[in-house]
Structure formats: structure tokens, C-alpha cells
């Protein structure tokens, strides 16, 4: 089953991962989704930020 997280939730999850040094396991438990959903979310947000040009 594919999890639908809002854009705001995806950013918040990524910030939790970066700032709090939390594992995918712990974040997944808090959000009641799978670890793989957290992993995909973090990677997706990171890729968007990397590919965003500031120029």
C-alpha cells in the first residue's frame, strides 16, 4: 500500500531525520508508516533540494 503524505509532512519528516538524528525505524513508528516509506520520502526531498537551482 502506498502511503500519501502531504508535502508539509514530507518536509517535516526529512527535517526530523536531519536535525534529530533519528532512525527511519523511530520516525516510521511515530508516523505509523513503514521504514521504507520514510526512506523514500527523505531521499525524494533531498533530491528535490539538490536539483533546485538558486540561479
PDB file of N, CA, C and O in Angstrom, chain B, residues numbered from 101:
ATOM      1  N   UNK B 101       0.843  -1.189   0.000  1.00  0.00           N
ATOM      2  CA  UNK B 101       0.000   0.000   0.000  1.00  0.00           C
ATOM      3  C   UNK B 101       0.881   1.243   0.000  1.00  0.00           C
ATOM      4  O   UNK B 101       1.798   1.367   0.812  1.00  0.00           O
ATOM      5  N   UNK B 102       0.601   2.138  -0.897  1.00  0.00           N
ATOM      6  CA  UNK B 102       1.371   3.368  -0.998  1.00  0.00           C
ATOM      7  C   UNK B 102       0.825   4.401  -0.018  1.00  0.00           C
ATOM      8  O   UNK B 102      -0.382   4.631   0.059  1.00  0.00           O
ATOM      9  N   UNK B 103       1.729   5.010   0.718  1.00  0.00           N
ATOM     10  CA  UNK B 103       1.351   5.994   1.729  1.00  0.00           C
ATOM     11  C   UNK B 103       1.333   7.376   1.092  1.00  0.00           C
ATOM     12  O   UNK B 103       2.260   7.747   0.372  1.00  0.00           O
ATOM     13  N   UNK B 104       0.279   8.133   1.359  1.00  0.00           N
ATOM     14  CA  UNK B 104       0.187   9.503   0.867  1.00  0.00           C
ATOM     15  C   UNK B 104       0.480  10.459   2.017  1.00  0.00           C
ATOM     16  O   UNK B 104      -0.318  10.602   2.943  1.00  0.00           O
ATOM     17  N   UNK B 105       1.627  11.103   1.943  1.00  0.00           N
ATOM     18  CA  UNK B 105       1.992  12.111   2.934  1.00  0.00           C
ATOM     19  C   UNK B 105       1.938  13.471   2.254  1.00  0.00           C
ATOM     20  O   UNK B 105       2.375  13.620   1.112  1.00  0.00           O
ATOM     21  N   UNK B 106       1.410  14.448   2.947  1.00  0.00           N
ATOM     22  CA  UNK B 106       1.361  15.798   2.377  1.00  0.00           C
ATOM     23  C   UNK B 106       2.783  16.326   2.212  1.00  0.00           C
ATOM     24  O   UNK B 106       3.721  15.817   2.826  1.00  0.00           O
ATOM     25  N   UNK B 107       2.929  17.335   1.392  1.00  0.00           N
ATOM     26  CA  UNK B 107       4.236  17.949   1.188  1.00  0.00           C
ATOM     27  C   UNK B 107       4.805  18.436   2.512  1.00  0.00           C
ATOM     28  O   UNK B 107       5.991  18.257   2.789  1.00  0.00           O
ATOM     29  N   UNK B 108       3.963  19.047   3.324  1.00  0.00           N
ATOM     30  CA  UNK B 108       4.400  19.543   4.632  1.00  0.00           C
ATOM     31  C   UNK B 108       4.906  18.399   5.508  1.00  0.00           C
ATOM     32  O   UNK B 108       5.927  18.534   6.182  1.00  0.00           O
ATOM     33  N   UNK B 109       4.193  17.277   5.497  1.00  0.00           N
ATOM     34  CA  UNK B 109       4.614  16.117   6.282  1.00  0.00           C
ATOM     35  C   UNK B 109       5.943  15.566   5.776  1.00  0.00           C
ATOM     36  O   UNK B 109       6.800  15.176   6.570  1.00  0.00           O
ATOM     37  N   UNK B 110       6.114  15.536   4.468  1.00  0.00           N
ATOM     38  CA  UNK B 110       7.363  15.030   3.897  1.00  0.00           C
ATOM     39  C   UNK B 110       8.548  15.892   4.323  1.00  0.00           C
ATOM     40  O   UNK B 110       9.612  15.372   4.657  1.00  0.00           O
ATOM     41  N   UNK B 111       8.363  17.197   4.310  1.00  0.00           N
ATOM     42  CA  UNK B 111       9.434  18.106   4.730  1.00  0.00           C
ATOM     43  C   UNK B 111       9.705  17.945   6.217  1.00  0.00           C
ATOM     44  O   UNK B 111      10.862  17.914   6.635  1.00  0.00           O
ATOM     45  N   UNK B 112       8.658  17.843   7.015  1.00  0.00           N
ATOM     46  CA  UNK B 112       8.824  17.666   8.454  1.00  0.00           C
ATOM     47  C   UNK B 112       9.563  16.370   8.771  1.00  0.00           C
ATOM     48  O   UNK B 112      10.443  16.353   9.631  1.00  0.00           O
ATOM     49  N   UNK B 113       9.217  15.303   8.094  1.00  0.00           N
ATOM     50  CA  UNK B 113       9.899  14.022   8.294  1.00  0.00           C
ATOM     51  C   UNK B 113      11.384  14.155   7.968  1.00  0.00           C
ATOM     52  O   UNK B 113      12.233  13.672   8.717  1.00  0.00           O
ATOM     53  N   UNK B 114      11.693  14.804   6.858  1.00  0.00           N
ATOM     54  CA  UNK B 114      13.091  14.988   6.466  1.00  0.00           C
ATOM     55  C   UNK B 114      13.837  15.829   7.489  1.00  0.00           C
ATOM     56  O   UNK B 114      14.980  15.525   7.831  1.00  0.00           O
ATOM     57  N   UNK B 115      13.202  16.877   7.975  1.00  0.00           N
ATOM     58  CA  UNK B 115      13.843  17.714   8.989  1.00  0.00           C
ATOM     59  C   UNK B 115      14.063  16.949  10.291  1.00  0.00           C
ATOM     60  O   UNK B 115      15.085  17.133  10.952  1.00  0.00           O
ATOM     61  N   UNK B 116      13.121  16.101  10.661  1.00  0.00           N
ATOM     62  CA  UNK B 116      13.306  15.265  11.850  1.00  0.00           C
ATOM     63  C   UNK B 116      14.502  14.344  11.664  1.00  0.00           C
ATOM     64  O   UNK B 116      15.304  14.166  12.581  1.00  0.00           O
ATOM     65  N   UNK B 117      14.620  13.770  10.497  1.00  0.00           N
ATOM     66  CA  UNK B 117      15.731  12.861  10.212  1.00  0.00           C
ATOM     67  C   UNK B 117      17.062  13.607  10.286  1.00  0.00           C
ATOM     68  O   UNK B 117      18.015  13.111  10.887  1.00  0.00           O
ATOM     69  N   UNK B 118      17.135  14.784   9.687  1.00  0.00           N
ATOM     70  CA  UNK B 118      18.378  15.550   9.675  1.00  0.00           C
ATOM     71  C   UNK B 118      18.724  16.129  11.039  1.00  0.00           C
ATOM     72  O   UNK B 118      19.847  15.976  11.519  1.00  0.00           O
ATOM     73  N   UNK B 119      17.770  16.785  11.654  1.00  0.00           N
ATOM     74  CA  UNK B 119      18.041  17.566  12.862  1.00  0.00           C
ATOM     75  C   UNK B 119      18.170  16.718  14.114  1.00  0.00           C
ATOM     76  O   UNK B 119      19.024  16.979  14.961  1.00  0.00           O
ATOM     77  N   UNK B 120      17.330  15.711  14.232  1.00  0.00           N
ATOM     78  CA  UNK B 120      17.278  14.937  15.470  1.00  0.00           C
ATOM     79  C   UNK B 120      18.084  13.649  15.390  1.00  0.00           C
ATOM     80  O   UNK B 120      18.151  12.902  16.366  1.00  0.00           O
ATOM     81  N   UNK B 121      18.696  13.377  14.243  1.00  0.00           N
ATOM     82  CA  UNK B 121      19.487  12.154  14.037  1.00  0.00           C
ATOM     83  C   UNK B 121      18.691  10.908  14.399  1.00  0.00           C
ATOM     84  O   UNK B 121      19.232   9.958  14.964  1.00  0.00           O
ATOM     85  N   UNK B 122      17.408  10.920  14.069  1.00  0.00           N
ATOM     86  CA  UNK B 122      16.538   9.788  14.376  1.00  0.00           C
ATOM     87  C   UNK B 122      16.651   8.749  13.278  1.00  0.00           C
ATOM     88  O   UNK B 122      16.958   9.072  12.130  1.00  0.00           O
ATOM     89  N   UNK B 123      16.401   7.504  13.635  1.00  0.00           N
ATOM     90  CA  UNK B 123      16.434   6.432  12.646  1.00  0.00           C
ATOM     91  C   UNK B 123      15.111   6.385  11.892  1.00  0.00           C
ATOM     92  O   UNK B 123      14.090   6.891  12.356  1.00  0.00           O
ATOM     93  N   UNK B 124      15.158   5.763  10.716  1.00  0.00           N
ATOM     94  CA  UNK B 124      13.929   5.562   9.950  1.00  0.00           C
ATOM     95  C   UNK B 124      12.920   4.778  10.787  1.00  0.00           C
ATOM     96  O   UNK B 124      11.719   5.044  10.739  1.00  0.00           O
ATOM     97  N   UNK B 125      13.418   3.819  11.549  1.00  0.00           N
ATOM     98  CA  UNK B 125      12.549   2.984  12.384  1.00  0.00           C
ATOM     99  C   UNK B 125      11.726   3.834  13.345  1.00  0.00           C
ATOM    100  O   UNK B 125      10.508   3.672  13.431  1.00  0.00           O
ATOM    101  N   UNK B 126      12.386   4.741  14.070  1.00  0.00           N
ATOM    102  CA  UNK B 126      11.688   5.548  15.073  1.00  0.00           C
ATOM    103  C   UNK B 126      10.736   6.562  14.434  1.00  0.00           C
ATOM    104  O   UNK B 126       9.633   6.788  14.931  1.00  0.00           O
ATOM    105  N   UNK B 127      11.167   7.164  13.340  1.00  0.00           N
ATOM    106  CA  UNK B 127      10.285   8.105  12.648  1.00  0.00           C
ATOM    107  C   UNK B 127       9.066   7.363  12.098  1.00  0.00           C
ATOM    108  O   UNK B 127       7.941   7.854  12.188  1.00  0.00           O
ATOM    109  N   UNK B 128       9.297   6.183  11.530  1.00  0.00           N
ATOM    110  CA  UNK B 128       8.198   5.382  10.982  1.00  0.00           C
ATOM    111  C   UNK B 128       7.187   5.019  12.062  1.00  0.00           C
ATOM    112  O   UNK B 128       5.981   5.055  11.819  1.00  0.00           O
ATOM    113  N   UNK B 129       7.665   4.673  13.240  1.00  0.00           N
ATOM    114  CA  UNK B 129       6.752   4.355  14.340  1.00  0.00           C
ATOM    115  C   UNK B 129       5.909   5.563  14.724  1.00  0.00           C
ATOM    116  O   UNK B 129       4.707   5.430  14.954  1.00  0.00           O
ATOM    117  N   UNK B 130       6.519   6.726  14.796  1.00  0.00           N
ATOM    118  CA  UNK B 130       5.778   7.943  15.155  1.00  0.00           C
ATOM    119  C   UNK B 130       4.717   8.291  14.111  1.00  0.00           C
ATOM    120  O   UNK B 130       3.623   8.731  14.464  1.00  0.00           O
ATOM    121  N   UNK B 131       5.032   8.099  12.846  1.00  0.00           N
ATOM    122  CA  UNK B 131       4.125   8.473  11.758  1.00  0.00           C
ATOM    123  C   UNK B 131       3.225   7.320  11.330  1.00  0.00           C
ATOM    124  O   UNK B 131       2.353   7.487  10.476  1.00  0.00           O
ATOM    125  N   UNK B 132       3.439   6.158  11.923  1.00  0.00           N
ATOM    126  CA  UNK B 132       2.649   4.956  11.616  1.00  0.00           C
ATOM    127  C   UNK B 132       2.699   4.592  10.133  1.00  0.00           C
ATOM    128  O   UNK B 132       1.678   4.290   9.513  1.00  0.00           O
ATOM    129  N   UNK B 133       3.909   4.628   9.585  1.00  0.00           N
ATOM    130  CA  UNK B 133       4.162   4.194   8.213  1.00  0.00           C
ATOM    131  C   UNK B 133       5.373   3.264   8.240  1.00  0.00           C
ATOM    132  O   UNK B 133       5.988   3.077   9.289  1.00  0.00           O
ATOM    133  N   UNK B 134       5.712   2.689   7.106  1.00  0.00           N
ATOM    134  CA  UNK B 134       6.850   1.770   7.050  1.00  0.00           C
ATOM    135  C   UNK B 134       8.176   2.529   7.004  1.00  0.00           C
ATOM    136  O   UNK B 134       8.231   3.703   6.640  1.00  0.00           O
ATOM    137  N   UNK B 135       9.234   1.826   7.381  1.00  0.00           N
ATOM    138  CA  UNK B 135      10.569   2.414   7.288  1.00  0.00           C
ATOM    139  C   UNK B 135      10.895   2.768   5.841  1.00  0.00           C
ATOM    140  O   UNK B 135      11.513   3.799   5.575  1.00  0.00           O
ATOM    141  N   UNK B 136      10.483   1.916   4.910  1.00  0.00           N
ATOM    142  CA  UNK B 136      10.778   2.190   3.500  1.00  0.00           C
ATOM    143  C   UNK B 136      10.071   3.459   3.025  1.00  0.00           C
ATOM    144  O   UNK B 136      10.606   4.184   2.186  1.00  0.00           O
ATOM    145  N   UNK B 137       8.881   3.735   3.549  1.00  0.00           N
ATOM    146  CA  UNK B 137       8.177   4.975   3.194  1.00  0.00           C
ATOM    147  C   UNK B 137       8.966   6.188   3.677  1.00  0.00           C
ATOM    148  O   UNK B 137       9.048   7.199   2.980  1.00  0.00           O
ATOM    149  N   UNK B 138       9.542   6.083   4.865  1.00  0.00           N
ATOM    150  CA  UNK B 138      10.363   7.173   5.400  1.00  0.00           C
ATOM    151  C   UNK B 138      11.618   7.341   4.555  1.00  0.00           C
ATOM    152  O   UNK B 138      11.991   8.461   4.204  1.00  0.00           O
ATOM    153  N   UNK B 139      12.264   6.239   4.231  1.00  0.00           N
ATOM    154  CA  UNK B 139      13.475   6.273   3.406  1.00  0.00           C
ATOM    155  C   UNK B 139      13.194   6.929   2.058  1.00  0.00           C
ATOM    156  O   UNK B 139      13.943   7.809   1.634  1.00  0.00           O
ATOM    157  N   UNK B 140      12.139   6.518   1.387  1.00  0.00           N
ATOM    158  CA  UNK B 140      11.782   7.091   0.083  1.00  0.00           C
ATOM    159  C   UNK B 140      11.450   8.577   0.206  1.00  0.00           C
ATOM    160  O   UNK B 140      11.809   9.374  -0.662  1.00  0.00           O
ATOM    161  N   UNK B 141      10.770   8.941   1.276  1.00  0.00           N
ATOM    162  CA  UNK B 141      10.404  10.345   1.487  1.00  0.00           C
ATOM    163  C   UNK B 141      11.641  11.210   1.660  1.00  0.00           C
ATOM    164  O   UNK B 141      11.765  12.255   1.021  1.00  0.00           O
ATOM    165  N   UNK B 142      12.557  10.780   2.522  1.00  0.00           N
ATOM    166  CA  UNK B 142      13.780  11.554   2.776  1.00  0.00           C
ATOM    167  C   UNK B 142      14.595  11.681   1.491  1.00  0.00           C
ATOM    168  O   UNK B 142      15.057  12.772   1.157  1.00  0.00           O
ATOM    169  N   UNK B 143      14.772  10.593   0.779  1.00  0.00           N
ATOM    170  CA  UNK B 143      15.546  10.632  -0.469  1.00  0.00           C
ATOM    171  C   UNK B 143      14.887  11.543  -1.502  1.00  0.00           C
ATOM    172  O   UNK B 143      15.572  12.275  -2.215  1.00  0.00           O
ATOM    173  N   UNK B 144      13.565  11.498  -1.581  1.00  0.00           N
ATOM    174  CA  UNK B 144      12.836  12.338  -2.537  1.00  0.00           C
ATOM    175  C   UNK B 144      13.027  13.821  -2.222  1.00  0.00           C
ATOM    176  O   UNK B 144      13.314  14.615  -3.118  1.00  0.00           O
ATOM    177  N   UNK B 145      12.870  14.190  -0.960  1.00  0.00           N
ATOM    178  CA  UNK B 145      13.032  15.591  -0.561  1.00  0.00           C
ATOM    179  C   UNK B 145      14.474  16.038  -0.789  1.00  0.00           C
ATOM    180  O   UNK B 145      14.709  17.142  -1.280  1.00  0.00           O
ATOM    181  N   UNK B 146      15.440  15.189  -0.435  1.00  0.00           N
ATOM    182  CA  UNK B 146      16.845  15.535  -0.651  1.00  0.00           C
ATOM    183  C   UNK B 146      17.136  15.755  -2.133  1.00  0.00           C
ATOM    184  O   UNK B 146      17.829  16.708  -2.493  1.00  0.00           O
ATOM    185  N   UNK B 147      16.617  14.887  -2.991  1.00  0.00           N
ATOM    186  CA  UNK B 147      16.852  15.030  -4.432  1.00  0.00           C
ATOM    187  C   UNK B 147      16.234  16.305  -4.986  1.00  0.00           C
ATOM    188  O   UNK B 147      16.830  16.962  -5.839  1.00  0.00           O
ATOM    189  N   UNK B 148      15.061  16.657  -4.515  1.00  0.00           N
ATOM    190  CA  UNK B 148      14.433  17.905  -4.959  1.00  0.00           C
ATOM    191  C   UNK B 148      15.298  19.095  -4.554  1.00  0.00           C
ATOM    192  O   UNK B 148      15.508  20.011  -5.348  1.00  0.00           O
ATOM    193  N   UNK B 149      15.795  19.082  -3.332  1.00  0.00           N
ATOM    194  CA  UNK B 149      16.635  20.189  -2.864  1.00  0.00           C
ATOM    195  C   UNK B 149      17.956  20.260  -3.629  1.00  0.00           C
ATOM    196  O   UNK B 149      18.426  21.346  -3.965  1.00  0.00           O
ATOM    197  N   UNK B 150      18.548  19.102  -3.901  1.00  0.00           N
ATOM    198  CA  UNK B 150      19.810  19.062  -4.642  1.00  0.00           C
ATOM    199  C   UNK B 150      19.626  19.603  -6.058  1.00  0.00           C
ATOM    200  O   UNK B 150      20.485  20.322  -6.568  1.00  0.00           O
ATOM    201  N   UNK B 151      18.512  19.257  -6.685  1.00  0.00           N
ATOM    202  CA  UNK B 151      18.278  19.628  -8.082  1.00  0.00           C
ATOM    203  C   UNK B 151      17.658  21.008  -8.264  1.00  0.00           C
ATOM    204  O   UNK B 151      17.449  21.450  -9.394  1.00  0.00           O
ATOM    205  N   UNK B 152      17.364  21.685  -7.168  1.00  0.00           N
ATOM    206  CA  UNK B 152      16.786  23.019  -7.252  1.00  0.00           C
ATOM    207  C   UNK B 152      17.901  24.038  -7.459  1.00  0.00           C
ATOM    208  O   UNK B 152      18.845  24.110  -6.672  1.00  0.00           O
ATOM    209  N   UNK B 153      17.783  24.806  -8.501  1.00  0.00           N
ATOM    210  CA  UNK B 153      18.795  25.805  -8.815  1.00  0.00           C
ATOM    211  C   UNK B 153      18.449  27.122  -8.136  1.00  0.00           C
ATOM    212  O   UNK B 153      17.289  27.534  -8.121  1.00  0.00           O
ATOM    213  N   UNK B 154      19.458  27.778  -7.575  1.00  0.00           N
ATOM    214  CA  UNK B 154      19.222  29.073  -6.930  1.00  0.00           C
ATOM    215  C   UNK B 154      19.554  30.218  -7.882  1.00  0.00           C
ATOM    216  O   UNK B 154      19.527  31.379  -7.476  1.00  0.00           O
ATOM    217  N   UNK B 155      19.857  29.919  -9.110  1.00  0.00           N
ATOM    218  CA  UNK B 155      20.256  30.947 -10.049  1.00  0.00           C
ATOM    219  C   UNK B 155      19.241  31.215 -11.047  1.00  0.00           C
ATOM    220  O   UNK B 155      19.438  32.065 -11.915  1.00  0.00           O
TER     221      UNK B 155
END
